[in-house]
Structures are given as structure tokens and as C-alpha cells.
Amino acid sequence: MHAVTSLMRAQQIIQGRLDALLKPHGLTFARYEALVLLTFSSRGSLPLGKMGERLQVHPTSVTSTVRRLETDGLVERRASPSDGRAVLASITPRGRALVAAATAELVDADFGLDPLSKDELASLSDLLRPVRRDAGDF
């Protein structure tokens, strides 16, 4: 129980740090993750269903996130040319610029993990790898 409680509390602390860093950019970490995912996609766009799979969130959450990003002019939604049932989210130039600025700030803050050394970060990743592998993350 102590390990789970410690892990969950650490997640809350880090989430709060990241959200505080992203707030001046008008982003939450969930919105930032969606923009980063689109930035790394080969065409800068993905079907909403694929975004949900990759972000491991419910389709309703993806729709809500993309809708907010669209309202802010950071993504555009359009019908998929290859599948009339699917909706694509495409990152805009403004979205790319915002991701670059936000990422620079997060990197400067070590993504909220600045209390940990490089060796401790590597150990943490190694320690959590079996849990993630078992869940199909790799």
C-alpha cells in the first residue's frame, strides 16, 4: 500500500508542477500531450480514435480535448479523406509554435522531476518498465 500511495502522490505532485508550467501557455498537460502527439505524427494529423488509443484515454476525453484545442486555433478538425466516418485532428502552425515554447519551458524545469538526479531518473524508468510492459506500453 505504501508503494502505491507514494506513486500516486508523486504523480499528483508532478501533474501539478506540469500544469502550473503549462498554464501561462493556456494548456493543461492533457492538452499538451495531444499537441505533442500530433507534432510527432508523420503528417501532423491523426484520427481522433487513434489519438485516444495512443494517449490511452476515453474517446469522449479526446473529443473534448481536441474541441478545446480547436477553439484556441491550435488544431483543426476535418473528415478523413480515406474514411468518411473518421475525424482527423491536424495541428496548426500556431499549435506547433505553442508546443515548441511549452516544451522548452518543461525541459528547463526537467518536466517537474528536477529533484531527481540523472541516475535516479534512469533507475525510476527501469523500476517502472515491468509494470508498463505488462500493460502493453512497449
C-alpha positions, -999 to 999 in steps of 0.1 A, spaced: 0 0 0 28 24 8 44 20 -26 11 26 -44 3 56 -22 38 70 -28 35 65 -66 0 81 -68 11 111 -46 42 116 -67 20 116 -98 -2 143 -83 27 164 -74 43 162 -108 10 168 -125 5 199 -105 40 212 -114 35 205 -151 1 221 -152 15 252 -134 42 255 -160 18 250 -189 -10 273 -175 7 305 -189 6 289 -223 -32 282 -219 -26 244 -217 -31 216 -193 -8 185 -195 -36 166 -213 -38 192 -240 -1 195 -242 2 157 -247 -24 158 -275 -4 185 -293 29 167 -289 13 135 -303 1 154 -334 35 171 -337 53 137 -338 28 122 -363 42 119 -398 16 143 -413 7 164 -383 -27 148 -381 -43 117 -366 -78 103 -364 -94 110 -330 -98 73 -323 -60 67 -329 -53 97 -306 -74 81 -279 -55 47 -283 -21 63 -281 -29 87 -252 -48 58 -235 -79 79 -228 -116 75 -234 -129 88 -268 -150 114 -250 -119 128 -234 -101 131 -268 -131 148 -284 -133 173 -255 -95 180 -256 -95 184 -294 -125 206 -293 -108 230 -268 -76 230 -289 -96 238 -320 -114 267 -302 -79 281 -294 -68 277 -330 -42 251 -322 -57 222 -342 -83 218 -369 -108 190 -372 -118 176 -406 -133 145 -421 -107 118 -430 -103 116 -468 -97 78 -466 -125 70 -441 -157 91 -441 -166 80 -406 -133 92 -390 -125 127 -379 -89 139 -382 -72 164 -358 -44 184 -375 -20 206 -357 -19 242 -369 13 263 -372 1 282 -341 -2 248 -323 34 239 -334 48 272 -321 30 268 -288 43 232 -284 78 244 -290 76 272 -265 59 250 -238 84 221 -244 113 244 -239 99 255 -206 92 220 -195 127 209 -205 142 238 -185 121 225 -155 132 189 -161 95 181 -166 89 186 -129 114 159 -119 142 183 -111 147 169 -75 160 136 -91 195 131 -105 200 116 -139 209 82 -122 177 84 -101 157 91 -132 172 61 -150 165 39 -120 129 51 -118 124 43 -155 140 9 -151 119 2 -120 86 11 -137 94 -7 -170 80 -41 -160 47 -25 -149 44 -7 -182 55 -37 -203 29 -58 -186 3 -32 -195 13 -33 -231 30 1 -232 61 -12 -251 
